[in-house]
Amino acid sequence: MSASLLEIVDLGDGEIVLQRADDDSEPLVTIRFSDESRIYMMDNGLEVAKAMIQAGIQAAAAIAEQETSEETTVSRMLH
C-alpha cells in the first residue's frame, strides 16, 4: 500500500469506513454495526471501530514481520 493519509469516517448509519483522505476511491475497510450493537455501545461506535482498525493493522504488521523472519531463517539454513 502506498503511503497516503488515511481517515476514519462515520457515515452516520452504523457504517464506519477507513479511506484515503486524498481521493474518492472505494473505502479500504468498512465496519457496519447493527442497531442492536449501536444501542449496546451507546455512541461509542467510532471508538470501537478505531480500536478494531488499529488491531487489524497491528495484526497485519505482525504477520508480515513473521513471514519476513521465516524467509530469512530459511535462506540461512545450511545443509
N, C-alpha and C positions, 0 to 999 in steps of 0.2 A: 504494500500500500504506500502510495506516495505521501510525503509529509505535507499535510494541509491542516488548517484549523477546523476542528470538529465542534459541533454544538449539539446539545441535548434539547429537544423542543417538545413541550407538552402541547399536543394538538387539542386538548380540552374534551375529548370524547372517550377518555380512558386509554388513549393511544399516545405513547411517548416514543419519539424516534431519535436516533443518532444519525446526524447527517453532516456533510461537508458544509461549512459556513459560506464558502465562496461560489457555490453553484446550486442549481435546482435539480440535480440528479436524484435518482431513487435513494431513499434512506439506506444507510449501511446496516442498521439494526432497527427493528420495530418491536416494541413491547406493548401488548394490549392487556389491560386489566378488565376483568368482568365487573359488572355493577356490584356484585356481592363483595369482591375483593376490595373495590374502592371504598365501600362503606366500612369494611374492616380496617383499612389503612387510615381512615379519617384524614383526608387531604395530604397524606404523606407519600402519595404515589410517585411523585417526581424524585424524592429522596430514595425510595426503594429502587426505582429504575436506575438511578445513578449508581447505587451500590451493586446492582446486577451487572451493569455495563462494566464497572471497574473490575468486578470479579472475573468477568469474561475476558477482559484484556489481560489481566494478570495470569489467568489460566493459559491463554494462548501464548503469552511470552514464556511461561514455564515449559510448555510443551515444545516450543521452538528451541529453547535453550537445551532441553533434554535431547532432542533429536540431533542438534549440533554436537553435543557432547558425545553421543553414541557414535556419530560418524567419525569423530576424531579418535575415539577409542579403537574402532575397527581398523582405521587406516594405520594405526601404530602397532598392531599386532604382528609379532614375528613368528615365523614357523620354522 
